[in-house]
Amino acid sequence: MYKTRLAIFNHQCQEIIVVPLDCSFEERPAWQRKKALDDLRKSTVKAGLVAPVAAVWRVGSKLRFVAPNEWHPFLGTLTWNTIISNLSFAIDCHEDSSRFRLEQVAPAQETQASSSPTTGPRA
């Protein structure tokens, strides 16, 4: 059993779910990244969310992501600190599909100042 924290951003009246991952995600082959994104999508749908999902991770000071192509420009405006400071939801991930649920959590505290995206997170 584990929880995955996520942020939900609203851009041009559309929502996107952003899930930060460990930097080791960079070393995974493309097929593993795709499977991980597919698994995240399934988990969010089972938790009642219907927005597109983006997996993001850091490589040095750069933000990398796997997401639908139409979201690339928006995701390119985000910083790691912005994403981390907007982690306000978590989903329980279990093998038993009946146990997926979304819960609201307190936003993560980041010691560095973050820059805000052009549009804000989901209220």
Secondary structure, 3 states (H helix, E strand, C coil): CEEEEEEEEEECCEEEEEEECCHHHHHCCHHHHHHHHHHHHHHHHHCCCCCCEEEEEEECCEEEEECCHHHHHHHCCCCHHHHHHCCCEEEEECCCHHHCCEEECCCCCCCCCCCCCCCCECC
